[in-house]
Amino acid sequence: MALKIAFCIWCLCGVFFIGTGIFCIRQKKPMGFWANDKAPKVKDIKGYNRALGKCWIIYGGVFILIGLPILSDQHSPWILISLLGALFDTLALILAYTMIITPRYIE
């Protein structure tokens, strides 16, 4: 039962990231990526928000998928896939923002 609750919480976090992406796509002003940071000066606001929103949606979907091993036995080594997967998923999000979105859309 505890593993199902943990997986539900994990999924809620993933749904929050997907919701952030949808919110970002619908914004008229440029969205900031980093916490407590002002939105950057952007060349194409609509394209920037769409690219950033897609990143958040993909991040949330992958986050939910890598959480599936949480449903296995509590002492299973498969849970490491979730922990390390979340780390690499986050690194991929940061790299996509800094290496692809920033050079393309930020002045």
CORGI-V568605 format. One record per residue. N is the residue number from 1. BURIAL is # if it has 24 or more other ideal C-beta (glycine too) atoms within 12 Angstrom, else .. Layout:
BEGIN
<<N BURIAL> <N BURIAL>>
END
This chain:
BEGIN
<<1 .> <2 .> <3 .> <4 .> <5 .> <6 .> <7 #> <8 .> <9 .> <10 #> <11 #> <12 .> <13 #> <14 #> <15 .> <16 .> <17 #> <18 #> <19 .> <20 #> <21 #> <22 .> <23 .> <24 #> <25 #> <26 .> <27 .> <28 .> <29 .> <30 #> <31 #> <32 .> <33 #> <34 .> <35 .> <36 .> <37 .> <38 .> <39 .> <40 #> <41 .> <42 #> <43 .> <44 .> <45 .> <46 .> <47 .> <48 #> <49 #> <50 #> <51 #> <52 #> <53 #> <54 #> <55 #> <56 #> <57 #> <58 #> <59 #> <60 #> <61 .> <62 #> <63 #> <64 #> <65 .> <66 #> <67 #> <68 .> <69 #> <70 #> <71 .> <72 .> <73 .> <74 .> <75 .> <76 .> <77 .> <78 .> <79 #> <80 .> <81 .> <82 #> <83 .> <84 .> <85 #> <86 #> <87 .> <88 .> <89 #> <90 .> <91 .> <92 .> <93 #> <94 .> <95 .> <96 #> <97 #> <98 .> <99 .> <100 .> <101 #> <102 .> <103 .> <104 .> <105 #> <106 .> <107 .>>
END
